[in-house]
Amino acid sequence: MNGFFHFLMREYRLSLARLGDHLTQAAFFVMVATLFPLAVGPSPELLKSLGVSIIWIAALLSALPSFDRLFADDYRGGWLEQICLSPHALHAYVLAKIASWYLFALLPLLAITPLLMLFFNLPWMLALPLITSLALGLAALMLLGAIASALTLGARRTAMLVALLVLPLAIPIVVFGVMAAQSVLQAQSPSAHFSLLSALVLFLLVVSPVASVAGLRSALEDG
């Protein structure tokens, strides 16, 4: 546990140094969401009906490019090789990396979501279900991204490989997330969709660190 908090503090300092990158990601989230009306038209009713789906797609497209950089800098700098000298440190490192990346790169997207709700004229009663579904969905995407980033570490065109690995697996997450928010608009209970999202997060929370550690060890051995 001490090792986890040690790595978490290190990632906190590194994230402060990369604050500009995280703000750029949040700006990209807003830009993607606000460009959709140019394609579908300015009809208020149409934008309201598509608002939840647009916000979810924008969040997915904003999160995706950052996954290939998750372990890349530490791999190139030799930090991963030093961590592997300790038998249990790599697992704590992966958990700290996932937690810090979620807090600094993905939580800002949740903070911006209410502003996008105003843009799409979505009712305020939808704020809590939409933000909750995004919080769970982005956590699941982050855990998937960690696996993909570890498996493609050291390969060429890692961004494309990560996208090819994550996007097919992200479809159920996006579907459940959109349906959870849409069910509130239809005066239905979103609990079933939240339960499915939570189950996915718990499953990936068990699988992702183990798979990521295996991928990192394989990359270090091949390198």
DOPAMI-785401 format. One record per residue: x, y, z of N, C-alpha, C in turn; residue in three letters; residue number from 1; chain. Coordinates in nm, 4 decimals. Each point is the difference from the previous one (the first is absolute). Layout:
N
R        nc1        nc2        nc3       cac1       cac2       cac3        cc1        cc2        cc3     r     k   c
R          X          Y          Z          X          Y          Z          X          Y          Z   ala   NUM   A
...
END
This chain:
223
R        nc1        nc2        nc3       cac1       cac2       cac3        cc1        cc2        cc3     r     k   c
R     0.0827    -0.1204     0.0000    -0.0827     0.1204     0.0000     0.0865     0.1259     0.0000   met     1   A
R     0.1120    -0.0023     0.0765     0.0895     0.1147     0.0017     0.0580     0.0258    -0.1380   asn     2   A
R     0.0301    -0.1100    -0.0720     0.0519     0.0147    -0.1348    -0.1004     0.0671    -0.0926   gly     3   A
R    -0.1285    -0.0343     0.0161    -0.1037     0.0605    -0.0832    -0.0053     0.1510     0.0211   phe     4   A
R     0.0004     0.0434     0.1268    -0.0074     0.1436     0.0272     0.1282     0.0724    -0.0429   phe     5   A
R     0.1130    -0.0681     0.0081     0.1251     0.0582    -0.0500    -0.0094     0.0259    -0.1504   his     6   A
R    -0.0478    -0.0994    -0.0743    -0.0154     0.0184    -0.1444    -0.1081     0.1026    -0.0318   phe     7   A
R    -0.1058     0.0026     0.0809    -0.1095     0.0940    -0.0245     0.0485     0.1443     0.0154   leu     8   A
R     0.0843     0.0254     0.1012     0.0546     0.1344     0.0172     0.0923     0.0365    -0.1155   met     9   A
R     0.0751    -0.0961    -0.0489     0.0854     0.0267    -0.1164    -0.0847     0.0353    -0.1217   arg    10   A
R    -0.1075    -0.0758    -0.0221    -0.0871     0.0278    -0.1136    -0.0707     0.1337     0.0168   glu    11   A
R    -0.0291     0.0371     0.1241    -0.0613     0.1305     0.0256     0.0927     0.1125    -0.0448   tyr    12   A
R     0.1275    -0.0105     0.0329     0.0954     0.1035    -0.0409     0.0168     0.0025    -0.1512   arg    13   A
R     0.0050    -0.1170    -0.0618     0.0126    -0.0048    -0.1457    -0.1251     0.0551    -0.0680   leu    14   A
R    -0.1157    -0.0245     0.0566    -0.1243     0.0495    -0.0591    -0.0079     0.1520     0.0069   ser    15   A
R     0.0524     0.0578     0.1072     0.0049     0.1460     0.0082     0.0889     0.0576    -0.1097   leu    16   A
R     0.1083    -0.0715    -0.0315     0.0884     0.0451    -0.1072    -0.0659    -0.0138    -0.1366   ala    17   A
R    -0.0939    -0.0949    -0.0117    -0.0700    -0.0225    -0.1272    -0.1387     0.0624     0.0004   arg    18   A
R    -0.0217     0.1000     0.0814    -0.1327     0.0587     0.0144    -0.0506     0.0558    -0.1327   leu    19   A
R     0.0896     0.0541    -0.0802    -0.0400     0.0535    -0.1299    -0.0588    -0.1069    -0.0901   gly    20   A
R     0.0573    -0.1204     0.0039    -0.0528    -0.1105    -0.0812    -0.1412    -0.0380     0.0439   asp    21   A
R    -0.0220    -0.0017     0.1309    -0.1327    -0.0363     0.0510    -0.1039     0.1066    -0.0355   his    22   A
R     0.0396     0.1282     0.0058    -0.0923     0.1065    -0.0384    -0.0310    -0.0053    -0.1495   leu    23   A
R     0.0994    -0.0380    -0.0796    -0.0220    -0.0155    -0.1434    -0.1002    -0.1116    -0.0272   thr    24   A
R     0.0103    -0.1080     0.0770    -0.0936    -0.1110    -0.0153    -0.1420     0.0448     0.0337   gln    25   A
R    -0.0147     0.0801     0.1063    -0.1327     0.0509     0.0364    -0.0537     0.0939    -0.1081   ala    26   A
R     0.0884     0.0822    -0.0579    -0.0430     0.0893    -0.1077    -0.0424    -0.0796    -0.1230   ala    27   A
R     0.0695    -0.1103    -0.0269    -0.0366    -0.0855    -0.1130    -0.1374    -0.0616     0.0228   phe    28   A
R    -0.0293    -0.0372     0.1227    -0.1310    -0.0542     0.0361    -0.1104     0.0991    -0.0346   phe    29   A
R     0.0195     0.1263     0.0380    -0.0988     0.1040    -0.0291    -0.0111     0.0220    -0.1505   val    30   A
R     0.1146     0.0044    -0.0683    -0.0005     0.0276    -0.1440    -0.0730    -0.1092    -0.0772   met    31   A
R     0.0271    -0.1266     0.0331    -0.0662    -0.1100    -0.0700    -0.1506     0.0056     0.0219   val    32   A
R    -0.0421     0.0238     0.1234    -0.1435     0.0035     0.0299    -0.0690     0.1159    -0.0701   ala    33   A
R     0.0642     0.1150    -0.0060    -0.0640     0.1174    -0.0599     0.0046    -0.0016    -0.1526   thr    34   A
R     0.0819    -0.0849    -0.0590     0.0040    -0.0097    -0.1458    -0.1110    -0.0883    -0.0569   leu    35   A
R    -0.0566    -0.0859     0.0826    -0.1050    -0.0898    -0.0477    -0.1203     0.0737    -0.0586   phe    36   A
R    -0.0457     0.1119     0.0590    -0.1144     0.0708    -0.0596     0.0230     0.0438    -0.1438   pro    37   A
R     0.1245     0.0192    -0.0396     0.0268     0.0361    -0.1390    -0.0366    -0.1137    -0.0945   leu    38   A
R     0.0062    -0.1225     0.0491    -0.0321    -0.1159    -0.0830    -0.1477    -0.0374     0.0047   ala    39   A
R    -0.0610     0.0121     0.1181    -0.1390    -0.0456     0.0150    -0.1016     0.1120    -0.0138   val    40   A
R     0.0459     0.1253    -0.0005    -0.0923     0.1123    -0.0131    -0.0277     0.0667     0.1337   gly    41   A
R    -0.0510     0.1218    -0.0025    -0.0179     0.0774     0.1242    -0.1342    -0.0202     0.0696   pro    42   A
R    -0.0802    -0.0962    -0.0428    -0.1322    -0.0196     0.0590     0.0114    -0.0283     0.1501   ser    43   A
R    -0.0624     0.0809     0.0858     0.0098    -0.0213     0.1459    -0.0498    -0.1368     0.0447   pro    44   A
R    -0.1105    -0.0452    -0.0581    -0.0551    -0.1297     0.0397     0.0911    -0.1144    -0.0420   glu    45   A
R     0.0598     0.0115    -0.1186     0.0916    -0.1044    -0.0469     0.1252    -0.0046     0.0867   leu    46   A
R     0.0536     0.1172     0.0328     0.1195     0.0047     0.0847    -0.0305    -0.0533     0.1399   leu    47   A
R    -0.1195     0.0276     0.0492    -0.0374    -0.0511     0.1323    -0.0093    -0.1515    -0.0001   lys    48   A
R    -0.0549    -0.0572    -0.1077    -0.0143    -0.1457    -0.0071     0.1345    -0.0694    -0.0189   ser    49   A
R     0.0952     0.0696    -0.0638     0.1316    -0.0593    -0.0256     0.1062     0.0451     0.1003   leu    50   A
R    -0.0354     0.0895     0.0912     0.0994     0.0610     0.0882     0.0791    -0.1004     0.0824   gly    51   A
R    -0.0690    -0.0960     0.0598     0.0683    -0.0992     0.0844     0.0991    -0.0820    -0.0826   val    52   A
R    -0.0429    -0.0455    -0.1161     0.0880    -0.0802    -0.0862     0.1205     0.0806    -0.0455   ser    53   A
R    -0.0222     0.1272    -0.0343     0.1104     0.0855    -0.0455     0.1017     0.0206     0.1111   ile    54   A
R    -0.0464     0.0245     0.1215     0.0921     0.0207     0.1130     0.0808    -0.1266     0.0260   ile    55   A
R    -0.0649    -0.1152    -0.0091     0.0712    -0.1259     0.0229     0.1052    -0.0254    -0.1083   trp    56   A
R    -0.0360     0.0236    -0.1252     0.0966    -0.0206    -0.1094     0.1162     0.0974     0.0126   ile    57   A
R    -0.0292     0.1248     0.0367     0.1064     0.0983     0.0185     0.0929    -0.0403     0.1140   ala    58   A
R    -0.0556    -0.0546     0.1078     0.0832    -0.0447     0.1125     0.0896    -0.1161    -0.0422   ala    59   A
R    -0.0556    -0.0938    -0.0763     0.0798    -0.1135    -0.0478     0.1132     0.0465    -0.0907   leu    60   A
R    -0.0305     0.0872    -0.0960     0.1028     0.0482    -0.0923     0.1045     0.0850     0.0696   leu    61   A
R    -0.0376     0.0676     0.1079     0.0953     0.0826     0.0743     0.0917    -0.0850     0.0867   ser    62   A
R    -0.0536    -0.1084     0.0560     0.0802    -0.0851     0.0882     0.0955    -0.0892    -0.0784   ala    63   A
R    -0.0419    -0.0428    -0.1165     0.0741    -0.1007    -0.0756     0.1445     0.0387    -0.0336   leu    64   A
R     0.0280     0.1216    -0.0479     0.1390     0.0321    -0.0395     0.1007    -0.0001     0.1141   pro    65   A
R    -0.0479     0.0108     0.1229     0.0940     0.0082     0.1125     0.0480    -0.1363     0.0479   ser    66   A
R    -0.0687    -0.1079    -0.0392     0.0323    -0.1304     0.0556     0.1371    -0.0502    -0.0436   phe    67   A
R     0.0410     0.0297    -0.1238     0.1276    -0.0528    -0.0475     0.1187     0.0629     0.0710   asp    68   A
R    -0.0200     0.1135     0.0686     0.1084     0.0673     0.0725     0.0077    -0.0423     0.1459   arg    69   A
R    -0.0853    -0.0917     0.0408    -0.0121    -0.0322     0.1419     0.1322    -0.0468     0.0596   leu    70   A
R     0.0664    -0.0949    -0.0653     0.1261    -0.0542     0.0508     0.1198     0.0361    -0.0872   phe    71   A
R    -0.0233     0.0705    -0.1106     0.1055     0.0197    -0.1000     0.1185     0.0790     0.0540   ala    72   A
R    -0.0255     0.1098     0.0718     0.1103     0.0836     0.0486     0.0876    -0.0756     0.1001   asp    73   A
R    -0.0626    -0.0735     0.0909     0.0768    -0.0764     0.0992     0.0773    -0.1138    -0.0662   asp    74   A
R    -0.0548    -0.0557    -0.1062     0.0692    -0.1071    -0.0733     0.1237     0.0545    -0.0707   tyr    75   A
R    -0.0147     0.1129    -0.0670     0.1135     0.0595    -0.0704     0.1057     0.0517     0.0963   arg    76   A
R    -0.0419     0.0483     0.1156     0.0947     0.0548     0.0968     0.0692    -0.1030     0.0872   gly    77   A
R    -0.0389    -0.1267    -0.0104     0.0628    -0.1043     0.0792    -0.0579    -0.0177     0.1389   gly    78   A
R    -0.1049     0.0765     0.0326    -0.0605    -0.0087     0.1326    -0.0663    -0.1355     0.0232   trp    79   A
R    -0.0604    -0.0555    -0.1030    -0.0657    -0.1295     0.0139     0.0997    -0.1105     0.0341   leu    80   A
R     0.1176     0.0051    -0.0569     0.1019    -0.1014     0.0290     0.0411     0.0041     0.1462   glu    81   A
R     0.0085     0.1200     0.0553     0.0348     0.0119     0.1418    -0.1109    -0.0547     0.0889   gln    82   A
R    -0.1249     0.0251    -0.0390    -0.1120    -0.0488     0.0803    -0.0036    -0.1520     0.0016   ile    83   A
R     0.0349    -0.0615    -0.1128    -0.0058    -0.1463    -0.0101     0.1012    -0.0691     0.0904   cys    84   A
R     0.0967     0.0738     0.0530     0.0962    -0.0604     0.0918    -0.0662    -0.0428     0.1301   leu    85   A
R    -0.1123     0.0628     0.0328    -0.0766    -0.0392     0.1187    -0.1158    -0.0876    -0.0443   ser    86   A
R    -0.0234    -0.1137     0.0633    -0.0990    -0.0962    -0.0504    -0.1441     0.0498     0.0020   pro    87   A
R    -0.0351     0.0853     0.0975    -0.1392     0.0425     0.0136    -0.0220     0.1458    -0.0415   his    88   A
R     0.1062     0.0717    -0.0314    -0.0128     0.1432    -0.0277    -0.0751     0.0271    -0.1296   ala    89   A
R     0.0121    -0.0866    -0.0979    -0.0608     0.0249    -0.1299    -0.1524     0.0035     0.0102   leu    90   A
R    -0.0571    -0.0867     0.0818    -0.1454    -0.0013     0.0174    -0.0472     0.1318     0.0639   his    91   A
R     0.0707     0.0466     0.1033    -0.0357     0.1272     0.0639     0.0173     0.1161    -0.0968   ala    92   A
R     0.1040    -0.0066    -0.0825     0.0240     0.1047    -0.0993    -0.1154     0.0089    -0.0998   tyr    93   A
R    -0.0467    -0.1140    -0.0494    -0.1101    -0.0016    -0.0968    -0.1275     0.0574     0.0624   val    94   A
R    -0.0310    -0.0397     0.1227    -0.1189     0.0522     0.0677     0.0093     0.1512     0.0198   leu    95   A
R     0.1176     0.0486     0.0395     0.0185     0.1436     0.0202    -0.0098     0.0760    -0.1313   ala    96   A
R     0.0553    -0.0571    -0.1056    -0.0061     0.0641    -0.1316    -0.1451     0.0112    -0.0477   lys    97   A
R    -0.0773    -0.1073     0.0148    -0.1405     0.0019    -0.0417    -0.0789     0.1023     0.0821   ile    98   A
R     0.0209     0.0001     0.1323    -0.0745     0.0910     0.0872     0.0326     0.1456    -0.0315   ala    99   A
R     0.1272     0.0322    -0.0159     0.0389     0.1392    -0.0248    -0.0462     0.0466    -0.1368   ser   100   A
R     0.0083    -0.0886    -0.0999    -0.0428     0.0378    -0.1347    -0.1502     0.0253    -0.0026   trp   101   A
R    -0.0749    -0.0789     0.0745    -0.1446     0.0212     0.0068    -0.0319     0.1336     0.0674   tyr   102   A
R     0.0695     0.0297     0.1091    -0.0287     0.1223     0.0749     0.0348     0.1254    -0.0791   leu   103   A
R     0.1128    -0.0008    -0.0685     0.0478     0.1223    -0.0640    -0.0424     0.0120    -0.1457   phe   104   A
R    -0.0151    -0.1117    -0.0694    -0.0318     0.0069    -0.1433    -0.1487    -0.0148    -0.0281   ala   105   A
R    -0.0720    -0.0789     0.0799    -0.1381    -0.0322    -0.0330    -0.1027     0.0716     0.0876   leu   106   A
R     0.0317     0.0257     0.1276    -0.0960     0.0713     0.0842    -0.0319     0.1408    -0.0502   leu   107   A
R     0.0970     0.0731    -0.0617    -0.0377     0.1307    -0.0578    -0.1110    -0.0096    -0.1037   pro   108   A
R    -0.0086    -0.1125    -0.0698    -0.1081    -0.0168    -0.0972    -0.1358    -0.0021     0.0705   leu   109   A
R    -0.0034    -0.0597     0.1202    -0.1249    -0.0025     0.0766    -0.0382     0.1404     0.0467   leu   110   A
R     0.1008     0.0799     0.0343    -0.0287     0.1355     0.0471    -0.0573     0.0878    -0.1110   ala   111   A
R     0.0364    -0.0284    -0.1241    -0.0466     0.0800    -0.1134    -0.1382    -0.0451    -0.0478   ile   112   A
R    -0.0394    -0.1209     0.0352    -0.1259    -0.0568    -0.0502    -0.1221     0.0882     0.0253   thr   113   A
R    -0.0173     0.0619     0.1185    -0.1177     0.0873     0.0178    -0.0072     0.1146    -0.1003   pro   114   A
R     0.1153     0.0544    -0.0407    -0.0008     0.1064    -0.0999    -0.0501    -0.0518    -0.1346   leu   115   A
R     0.0399    -0.1215    -0.0355    -0.0476    -0.0584    -0.1250    -0.1489    -0.0329     0.0078   leu   116   A
R    -0.0489    -0.0327     0.1176    -0.1439    -0.0225     0.0158    -0.0788     0.1271    -0.0324   met   117   A
R     0.0528     0.1147     0.0417    -0.0646     0.1263    -0.0354     0.0003     0.0209    -0.1507   leu   118   A
R     0.1101    -0.0352    -0.0630     0.0141     0.0186    -0.1445    -0.1035    -0.0832    -0.0758   phe   119   A
R    -0.0274    -0.1218     0.0495    -0.0952    -0.0883    -0.0671    -0.1408     0.0090     0.0594   phe   120   A
R    -0.0199     0.0949     0.0899    -0.1328     0.0240     0.0585    -0.0534    -0.1238     0.0713   asn   121   A
R     0.0888    -0.0714     0.0684    -0.0413    -0.1183     0.0757    -0.0512     0.0420     0.1376   leu   122   A
R    -0.1025    -0.0655     0.0533    -0.0552     0.0380     0.1302     0.0981    -0.0279     0.1139   pro   123   A
R    -0.0085     0.0823     0.1045     0.0941    -0.0131     0.1112    -0.0209    -0.1279     0.0797   trp   124   A
R    -0.1195    -0.0589    -0.0086    -0.0223    -0.1260     0.0695     0.0889    -0.1105    -0.0556   met   125   A
R     0.0555     0.0233    -0.1203     0.0858    -0.0990    -0.0635     0.1457     0.0120     0.0448   leu   126   A
R     0.0337     0.1082     0.0714     0.1406     0.0275     0.0323     0.0637    -0.1135     0.0808   ala   127   A
R    -0.0630    -0.0390     0.1095     0.0585    -0.1031     0.0853     0.0083    -0.1355    -0.0698   leu   128   A
R    -0.1060    -0.0492    -0.0669     0.0134    -0.1276    -0.0709     0.1053     0.0036    -0.1100   pro   129   A
R     0.0066     0.1115    -0.0749     0.0964     0.0079    -0.1092     0.1428     0.0027     0.0522   leu   130   A
R     0.0254     0.0802     0.1029     0.1352     0.0085     0.0558     0.0389    -0.1323     0.0656   ile   131   A
R    -0.0960    -0.0654     0.0667     0.0297    -0.1298     0.0617     0.0340    -0.1045    -0.1054   thr   132   A
R    -0.0782    -0.0034    -0.1079     0.0281    -0.0975    -0.1059     0.1343     0.0285    -0.0662   ser   133   A
R     0.0329     0.1282    -0.0191     0.1298     0.0353    -0.0575     0.1149    -0.0367     0.0945   leu   134   A
R    -0.0208     0.0220     0.1295     0.1045    -0.0336     0.0972     0.0301    -0.1499    -0.0024   ala   135   A
R    -0.1047    -0.0817    -0.0027     0.0192    -0.1448    -0.0069     0.0569    -0.0417    -0.1355   leu   136   A
R    -0.0550     0.0575    -0.1060     0.0453    -0.0376    -0.1339     0.1442     0.0392    -0.0263   gly   137   A
R     0.0401     0.1196     0.0413     0.1381     0.0430    -0.0196     0.0963    -0.0827     0.0844   leu   138   A
R    -0.0451    -0.0436     0.1180     0.0839    -0.0887     0.0806     0.0229    -0.1324    -0.0732   ala   139   A
R    -0.1057    -0.0551    -0.0580     0.0142    -0.1244    -0.0764     0.0897     0.0207    -0.1219   ala   140   A
R    -0.0162     0.1126    -0.0690     0.0853     0.0296    -0.1148     0.1457     0.0155     0.0414   leu   141   A
R     0.0219     0.0630     0.1147     0.1367     0.0179     0.0493     0.0657    -0.1347     0.0279   met   142   A
R    -0.0734    -0.0912     0.0587     0.0538    -0.1334     0.0297     0.0268    -0.0781    -0.1282   leu   143   A
R    -0.0874     0.0135    -0.0984     0.0255    -0.0615    -0.1305     0.1212     0.0630    -0.0668   leu   144   A
R     0.0100     0.1311     0.0093     0.1128     0.0702    -0.0606     0.1329    -0.0394     0.0611   gly   145   A
R     0.0018    -0.0284     0.1297     0.1237    -0.0431     0.0649     0.0470    -0.1337    -0.0563   ala   146   A
R    -0.0935    -0.0925    -0.0207     0.0364    -0.1298    -0.0587     0.0555     0.0196    -0.1405   ile   147   A
R    -0.0714     0.0787    -0.0813     0.0433     0.0220    -0.1375     0.1349     0.0705    -0.0050   ala   148   A
R     0.0210     0.0974     0.0885     0.1267     0.0725     0.0022     0.1161    -0.0913     0.0373   ser   149   A
R    -0.0220    -0.0888     0.0958     0.1060    -0.0932     0.0409     0.0300    -0.1010    -0.1098   ala   150   A
R    -0.1036    -0.0489    -0.0673     0.0205    -0.1014    -0.1035     0.0701     0.0552    -0.1234   leu   151   A
R    -0.0171     0.1289    -0.0271     0.0594     0.0606    -0.1195     0.1269     0.0777     0.0299   thr   152   A
R     0.0482    -0.0064     0.1227     0.1165     0.0791     0.0398     0.1225    -0.0401    -0.0826   leu   153   A
R     0.0649     0.0992    -0.0562     0.1190    -0.0254    -0.0802    -0.0279    -0.0284    -0.1456   gly   154   A
R    -0.1273    -0.0138    -0.0372    -0.0349    -0.0268    -0.1400    -0.0075     0.1308    -0.0780   ala   155   A
R    -0.0016    -0.0114    -0.1316    -0.0180     0.1166    -0.0849    -0.1489     0.0346    -0.0107   arg   156   A
R    -0.0272     0.1294    -0.0182    -0.1378     0.0475    -0.0173    -0.0898    -0.0501     0.1119   arg   157   A
R     0.0459     0.0237     0.1214    -0.0758    -0.0507     0.1150    -0.1387     0.0629     0.0113   thr   158   A
R    -0.0136     0.1262    -0.0403    -0.1311     0.0651     0.0107    -0.1053    -0.0744    -0.0817   ala   159   A
R     0.0375    -0.0413    -0.1213    -0.0941    -0.0729    -0.0842    -0.0293    -0.1379     0.0573   met   160   A
R     0.1023    -0.0671     0.0520    -0.0203    -0.1326     0.0573    -0.0895     0.0057     0.1234   leu   161   A
R     0.0233     0.1006     0.0843    -0.0832     0.0155     0.1191    -0.1450     0.0248    -0.0388   val   162   A
R    -0.0208     0.0846    -0.1006    -0.1365     0.0274    -0.0460    -0.0675    -0.1264    -0.0527   ala   163   A
R     0.0738    -0.0807    -0.0746    -0.0566    -0.1243    -0.0540    -0.0350    -0.0989     0.1106   leu   164   A
R     0.0765     0.0015     0.1082    -0.0282    -0.0903     0.1111    -0.1152     0.0490     0.0870   leu   165   A
R    -0.0045     0.1306     0.0253    -0.0948     0.0539     0.0968    -0.1387     0.0221    -0.0604   val   166   A
R    -0.0062     0.0519    -0.1218    -0.1297     0.0409    -0.0558    -0.1031    -0.1134    -0.0056   leu   167   A
R     0.0344    -0.1195    -0.0491    -0.1027    -0.1059    -0.0007    -0.0491    -0.0365     0.1398   pro   168   A
R     0.0917    -0.0005     0.0968    -0.0381    -0.0352     0.1370    -0.0742     0.1136     0.0696   leu   169   A
R     0.0144     0.1220    -0.0528    -0.0658     0.1152     0.0618    -0.1464     0.0123    -0.0398   ala   170   A
R    -0.0411    -0.0705    -0.1041    -0.1380     0.0136    -0.0486    -0.1030    -0.0337     0.1080   ile   171   A
R     0.0129    -0.1138     0.0726    -0.0992    -0.0266     0.1058    -0.0013     0.1077     0.1087   pro   172   A
R     0.1159     0.0554     0.0316     0.0073     0.1044     0.1030    -0.0780     0.1226    -0.0445   ile   173   A
R     0.0208     0.0415    -0.1245    -0.0711     0.1169    -0.0523    -0.1503    -0.0272    -0.0071   val   174   A
R    -0.0377    -0.1187    -0.0438    -0.1429    -0.0337    -0.0117    -0.0673     0.0036     0.1364   val   175   A
R     0.0602    -0.0633     0.1001    -0.0598    -0.0002     0.1337    -0.0042     0.1412     0.0584   phe   176   A
R     0.1055     0.0781    -0.0247     0.0028     0.1363     0.0522    -0.1072     0.0875    -0.0612   gly   177   A
R    -0.0158    -0.0083    -0.1310    -0.1029     0.0795    -0.0671    -0.1390    -0.0444     0.0442   val   178   A
R    -0.0215    -0.1301     0.0091    -0.1317    -0.0508     0.0387    -0.0350     0.0381     0.1436   met   179   A
R     0.1005     0.0079     0.0880    -0.0267     0.0399     0.1384    -0.0552     0.1420     0.0056   ala   180   A
R     0.0635     0.0903    -0.0761    -0.0475     0.1390    -0.0005    -0.1314     0.0143    -0.0762   ala   181   A
R    -0.0132    -0.0703    -0.1104    -0.1226     0.0098    -0.0787    -0.1205    -0.0538     0.0757   gln   182   A
R     0.0220    -0.1005     0.0838    -0.1131    -0.0551     0.0758    -0.0591     0.1038     0.0950   ser   183   A
R     0.0850     0.0917     0.0506    -0.0518     0.1068     0.0867    -0.0889     0.0939    -0.0806   val   184   A
R     0.0402     0.0320    -0.1235    -0.0826     0.0850    -0.0860    -0.1343    -0.0658    -0.0310   leu   185   A
R    -0.0017    -0.1321    -0.0002    -0.1228    -0.0734    -0.0294    -0.0769    -0.0392     0.1263   gln   186   A
R     0.0378     0.0609     0.1130    -0.0664    -0.0239     0.1290     0.0082    -0.1457     0.0433   ala   187   A
R     0.1139    -0.0627    -0.0287     0.0240    -0.1376     0.0412     0.1186    -0.0050     0.0964   gln   188   A
R     0.0130    -0.1091     0.0709     0.1089    -0.0145     0.0954     0.1300    -0.0381    -0.0722   ser   189   A
R     0.1112     0.0713     0.0291     0.1282    -0.0346    -0.0630     0.0808    -0.1016     0.0786   pro   190   A
R    -0.0580    -0.0574     0.1061     0.0770    -0.0839     0.0915     0.0599    -0.1225    -0.0690   ser   191   A
R    -0.0736    -0.0597    -0.0946     0.0525    -0.1194    -0.0679     0.1251     0.0333    -0.0804   ala   192   A
R    -0.0015     0.1130    -0.0684     0.1157     0.0398    -0.0803     0.1180     0.0385     0.0893   his   193   A
R    -0.0296     0.0662     0.1121     0.1067     0.0326     0.0948     0.0610    -0.1273     0.0586   phe   194   A
R    -0.0830    -0.0997     0.0246     0.0509    -0.1265     0.0539     0.0936    -0.0676    -0.1000   ser   195   A
R    -0.0365     0.0034    -0.1280     0.0861    -0.0593    -0.1024     0.1318     0.0762    -0.0120   leu   196   A
R    -0.0062     0.1324     0.0022     0.1225     0.0793    -0.0052     0.0883    -0.0270     0.1220   leu   197   A
R    -0.0610    -0.0073     0.1170     0.0763    -0.0267     0.1220     0.0649    -0.1374    -0.0042   ser   198   A
R    -0.0732    -0.0987    -0.0535     0.0558    -0.1349    -0.0120     0.1198    -0.0006    -0.0946   ala   199   A
R    -0.0104     0.0740    -0.1098     0.1124     0.0088    -0.0927     0.1216     0.0635     0.0665   leu   200   A
R    -0.0224     0.1063     0.0759     0.1109     0.0674     0.0685     0.0667    -0.0933     0.1008   val   201   A
R    -0.0814    -0.0716     0.0788     0.0563    -0.0917     0.1000     0.0779    -0.1135    -0.0661   leu   202   A
R    -0.0544    -0.0526    -0.1096     0.0703    -0.1059    -0.0729     0.1340     0.0498    -0.0537   phe   203   A
R    -0.0019     0.1164    -0.0625     0.1239     0.0546    -0.0569     0.0977     0.0439     0.1083   leu   204   A
R    -0.0540     0.0382     0.1161     0.0882     0.0395     0.1101     0.0834    -0.1179     0.0491   leu   205   A
R    -0.0525    -0.1203    -0.0159     0.0739    -0.1212     0.0359     0.0938    -0.0418    -0.1129   val   206   A
R    -0.0514     0.0049    -0.1224     0.0749    -0.0531    -0.1146     0.1073     0.0967    -0.0489   val   207   A
R    -0.0324     0.1283    -0.0052     0.0890     0.0975    -0.0643     0.1399     0.0082     0.0630   ser   208   A
R     0.0138     0.0117     0.1330     0.1359     0.0061     0.0550     0.0825    -0.1240    -0.0294   pro   209   A
R    -0.0625    -0.1169     0.0085     0.0730    -0.1246    -0.0259     0.0442    -0.0071    -0.1458   val   210   A
R    -0.0928     0.0306    -0.0912     0.0338    -0.0037    -0.1431     0.1025     0.1078    -0.0350   ala   211   A
R    -0.0116     0.1173     0.0606     0.0948     0.1081    -0.0281     0.1399    -0.0354     0.0481   ser   212   A
R     0.0095    -0.0575     0.1183     0.1311    -0.0421     0.0513     0.0622    -0.1043    -0.0916   val   213   A
R    -0.0797    -0.0959    -0.0442     0.0516    -0.1023    -0.0920     0.0480     0.0630    -0.1303   ala   214   A
R    -0.0762     0.0969    -0.0526     0.0402     0.0671    -0.1225     0.1273     0.0809     0.0165   gly   215   A
R     0.0138     0.0669     0.1133     0.1215     0.0790     0.0258     0.1223    -0.0901     0.0133   leu   216   A
R    -0.0158    -0.1116     0.0691     0.1141    -0.0934     0.0149     0.0405    -0.0554    -0.1358   arg   217   A
R    -0.0989    -0.0316    -0.0827     0.0301    -0.0520    -0.1328     0.0744     0.1039    -0.0849   ser   218   A
R    -0.0450     0.1276     0.0085     0.0670     0.1051    -0.0748     0.1431     0.0211     0.0466   ala   219   A
R     0.0227    -0.0082     0.1314     0.1354     0.0175     0.0530     0.0908    -0.1160    -0.0402   leu   220   A
R    -0.0549    -0.1202    -0.0009     0.0809    -0.1151    -0.0419     0.0360     0.0055    -0.1481   glu   221   A
R    -0.0954     0.0447    -0.0820     0.0255     0.0112    -0.1440     0.0936     0.1158    -0.0305   asp   222   A
R    -0.0104     0.1059     0.0836     0.0860     0.1159    -0.0239     0.1415    -0.0221     0.0419   gly   223   A
END
